Amino acid sequence: MKDMDGLPRKDPDGFGMAMDEGNEKGDRKCSCDHSGCVFLLVMGEKCGKILKRKDIMSTSEFQVHRSARDCIRRSTRNYGKLLTWKNGNITKEYLRKEENEMLVQKYKDMLAGKSVIRELSEFATARGQEIGYENVFDYSLGNPSVPVPQAFTDEMIHMLTDRESNALHGYSPSLGITGVREAVAASLEKRFGLPYRKEHIFMASGAAGALAHAFRLVTEPGDEILTFAPYFPEYGPYVNLTGAVLKVVPPDTESFQIHFGKFEEMLTGKVMAVLINTPNNPSGVAYSAATLRKLADLLREKSAEYGHAIYLISDEPYREIVFGGVEAPCVSAFYDDTIMCYSFSKSLSIPGERIGYVAVNPRCRDAETMVNMCGQISRGTGHNCPPSIIQLAVAKVLDQTADLSVYETNMEILYRELVDLGFTCVKPGGTFYIFPKALEEDARAFCRKALDYDLVLVPGDTFGAPGYFRMAYCIATEKVERSLKALRRFVEETYR
Ligand SMILES: Cc1ncc(COP(=O)(O)O)c(C=O)c1O
């Protein structure tokens, strides 16, 4: 039974009613009734209407039936406001209580789903203590293995010796040090031909920090962000803890480019941003110009159809690790509403220094406002004012990288061996990852068996591509070569 607001009436028995409904515009309401407690969840303009209701009573804030709680949880996770009525008066106390509880619960729930990559890496370390780490073929973690460029070290020494300490160790302005933002913009303009200025640059704590700002810039809780499998598993918490919802487009396993058929099906009006990572962790594949052109055309078409921008968030920590003869075009050149998220972690081998930036495409609508908004977002996330000394040091080596050639050497050795052993594998165009098909359907079982040969591999399930596995070959070439014997023994003794 519905009343004039379209809301379900209070259950005449005051017992166990829980509802969750929405309309196609995205307005959402939830009504839960148990033992005289009524909760309403509404969003947008509907709120005003419901505030006028006087006939709903809430007795005890703590006598809430589980189904009602679940209903509230489910709804408030995705949508707006929860209002409760107590003797005809609205009280927000219960809302605060529920929100806190949900927040804490969210992190508690995450304890059960710890990073598989981290766990495997911890396993490798523990095994190393037993048999010597040199005997563990640890392909788990994407931690760069090459030294930082000498120019970076020299600049740090020079600054520590010659510059005034407060300038090095004091707070940075919240958008980043002005001279550093200018230098980043000039370097991007020179390299990619887009008219970047400091107003388009926000300095952030690595790619993770940059992405945390990008997601919050363009989504409200409940909005969807699409990404493509295989994908970096940390995107799950990065996105979902903002309140937005990460949805994953299944992979095109032939090429690990984009599966446009599946993508189009999932690109509904709820999608506010599409998140890509090229060259890609874990496949190692760089999206081609043809892929990026098709992606941009589709986003323009759908933005016009839905009447709102669909932003492209381009996660680019591996931009500089591209192998000979491979095309890895600049994403921002294809689509105006692109937010580039860059990190120096891999290109300079400085992941521990936590430095990167957001570069909003100068042609993006409201680009300068968005950069200013990043400064406000930081106030909430605590990712504000990245270390001054590291900003100053990277600004001096913007057009340099560590010697990254070892990654290509390692890739060639592994790729040749894997193909020789009968693995199906797309040849990586960059990064320091390779993503072959496992020799049995269950990649988790495959990776578990590999541990018997002290080969630490990561199952593709973690990356949204079951049946595959990742090897992070950012290790010494000598160790890659020694691992081939173990790999061959593993395959021959287990699968032949
Ligand atoms: C695809 C991808 N995005 C983001 C990150 C996070 O990078 P950072 O350490 O710069 O925050 C990583 C780190 O491995 C990554 O592989």
The ligand as an SDF file (V2000), in Angstrom:
LIG
                    3D

 16 16  0  0  0  0  0  0  0  0999 V2000
   48.6530    0.5340  -12.2840 C   0  0  0  0  0  0  0  0  0  0  0  0
   49.1240    1.1750  -11.0470 C   0  0  0  0  0  0  0  0  0  0  0  0
   48.5180    2.2900  -10.6200 N   0  0  0  0  0  0  0  0  0  0  0  0
   48.9040    2.9110   -9.4940 C   0  0  0  0  0  0  0  0  0  0  0  0
   49.9310    2.4230   -8.7320 C   0  0  0  0  0  0  0  0  0  0  0  0
   50.3280    3.1450   -7.4770 C   0  0  0  0  0  0  0  0  0  0  0  0
   51.4970    3.8390   -7.7510 O   0  0  0  0  0  0  0  0  0  0  0  0
   52.2200    4.7680   -6.6500 P   0  0  0  0  0  0  0  0  0  0  0  0
   53.1630    3.9040   -5.9290 O   0  0  0  0  0  0  0  0  0  0  0  0
   52.9320    5.7880   -7.4550 O   0  0  0  0  0  0  0  0  0  0  0  0
   51.1670    5.3480   -5.8150 O   0  0  0  0  0  0  0  0  0  0  0  0
   50.5940    1.2610   -9.1240 C   0  0  0  0  0  0  0  0  0  0  0  0
   51.6680    0.6860   -8.2920 C   0  0  0  0  0  0  0  0  0  0  0  0
   52.1700   -0.3690   -8.4880 O   0  0  0  0  0  0  0  0  0  0  0  0
   50.1780    0.6220  -10.3060 C   0  0  0  0  0  0  0  0  0  0  0  0
   50.7650   -0.4960  -10.7480 O   0  0  0  0  0  0  0  0  0  0  0  0
  1  2  1  0
  2  3  1  0
  2 15  2  0
  3  4  2  0
  4  5  1  0
  5  6  1  0
  5 12  2  0
  6  7  1  0
  7  8  1  0
  8  9  2  0
  8 10  1  0
  8 11  1  0
 12 13  1  0
 12 15  1  0
 13 14  2  0
 15 16  1  0
M  END
$$$$
